[in-house]
């Protein structure tokens, strides 16, 4: 499609982007349409080569950091200025789809190609990047690359995360050509110096149904929710399902069931649709039909765009766990796995995205990202924003994840214009 930019045109072929995404999707541990691409696996390494080749085809200068984050640079007339950065990830959880993350990498490369074809000359350099390990599949830690870039990752945390073979990140990174002599050295080499990034923008499928349901073209993201992850363990004495009388029981399973309902109650009590809570794991031991449960382990995810409100829910859930344990005469222990702060998107980027969509005549919706992304951590070091496009039924992280070629073209075009607005620079005949 073509869009006006003063007297210039930026052209994005959505079908070509889809074809490229499909080629990338075939680099997978499972057959298309399912995509499984685990960090530093053979298919991940193939995908990395594919991305770098695509960057070269679009005349970008490539560099990689010690964590394996990949950057492609379009030089600006002011090369010492902070870079305008865009990107996402290409790793995929088991049996995922072909758009999550990858659109923000492949689409961003296409956006820079479209700007070059239109004759645009940036002032600030523009870079597209592929983040390492946004998904937590291999090491149980999400957004490893962006956490390290933001200085939000310590050697102790990273080395405590082991894959199924008992290896930590540095060991595997060294095997494939990244890493360093120590985890600290690797993290130090990855951290982004202050001022090096002037703005960060991420293009992504919505992973929710609102844009499609409301018939809108572009989501202008204003805030990014962040999760607090908790683990609660109840321990009772168990016993034979027939032999242990009801008054004598301290059933850990029932304590867990009460807590799962309490999570829902505390979340709903906020009165905000932006507060969500999920008891995603509920494990009972010994797990026999004729045995009173003696252990219940719950993993709980509580998210919000308002950090204090989310943390109040966390505190209420933990207090309920204590009360339930006392009343049901079970032992209780708990730990907070992580509690990352939410992020607010920068007004300059929000307005740049809205203005770029408006210049194309596209409809927009200001909305929050309920899933979190590498943008959550990039917001710690630079003004950050996101662009959403519709996805079918809001489905994501599944093989039938889908966004249409026209919607993709819209998103890539809005990204291109947004990057140009943030970079400054010039067009052959007119300023943006």
Secondary structure, 3 states (H helix, E strand, C coil): CEEEECCEEEECCHHHHHHHHHHHHCCCCCCCCCEEECCCCHHHHHHHHHHHHHHHHCCCEEEECCCCCEEEEECCCECCCCEEEEEEECCEEEEECCCCCHHHHHHHHHHHHHHHHCCCECCECEEEEEECCCCCCCCCCCCHHHHHHCCCCCHHHHHHCECCCCCEHHHHHHHCCCCCCCHHHHHHHHCCCCCCEEEEEEEEECCCCHHHHHCCCEEEEEEECEEEEEEEEEECCCEECCCCCHHHCCCHHHHHHHHHHHHHHHHHCCCCCCCEEEEEEEEEECCCCCEECCEEEEEEEEEECCHHHHHHHHHHHHHHHHHHHHHHCCEEEEEEEEECCCEECCHHHHHHHHHHHHHCCCCEEEEEECCCCCHHHHCCCCEEEEEEECCHHHCCCCCCCCCCHHHHHHHHHHHHHHHHHHHCCECCCCCC
